[in-house]
Amino acid sequence: MAEKTRRRGAELEDAILRAAADELAEAGYPGLTMERVAQRAGTNKNAIYRRWPNRAALGVAAYRHVAEDRLTPPDTGNLRDDALALLRAINCGQSSPAARILRGLLTGVGDEPELRQQLHDQAAEGGPKPWLTILDRAVARGQARPGARTPRVATVALVLLRNEFLTRGLTTVDDAVLVEIVDEVYLPLVGA
């Protein structure tokens, strides 16, 4: 029988984050414990505590790990199509395991403002990064004004979509609403 090699560094961290994400998906933030994550990852609690001081920090890191590569900025050659593709991807993802993890964490880390802010900044939608990417491309094509390349302006379509989720209690929004957000608000705001 072959001896099991000990995981270290990035390999161990990946195993821990995957285990934490699985725990969050199954048990939610209230059920997340360092013991269960350690058992699931095949390690000990000390290995977890060396990287994350508490379960809230571990939960945020696990969410970031799950959400990291989920949203690639589209590049259709047209700002309107890019913005719609990005909104549609986010809209579809709201019922995903990552979205459920995010909602659980947002309610669970309420007493830790720094972690809550990290979640808001990261949110599965990738924060402002994909929006700034599509705007940078649009500015280069002459489809958007350079002054629109600020996080608040770049993410206004995302904020309006989140508002639909929050105020209406929806997990997905009708496509006509997405088109309205892009055509009536986003493009006039960022347009060249």
Secondary structure, DSSP 8 states (H G I E B T S, - for coil): --------HHHHHHHHHHHHHHHHHHHTGGG--HHHHHHHHTS-HHHHHTT-SSHHHHHHHHHHHHHTTT------S-HHHHHHHHHHHHHHHTTSHHHHHHHHHHHHTTT-HHHHHHHHHHHHHHTTHHHHHHHHHHHHHTSB-GGG-SHHHHTHHHHHHHHHHHHHT-SS--HHHHHHIIIIIIHHHHB-
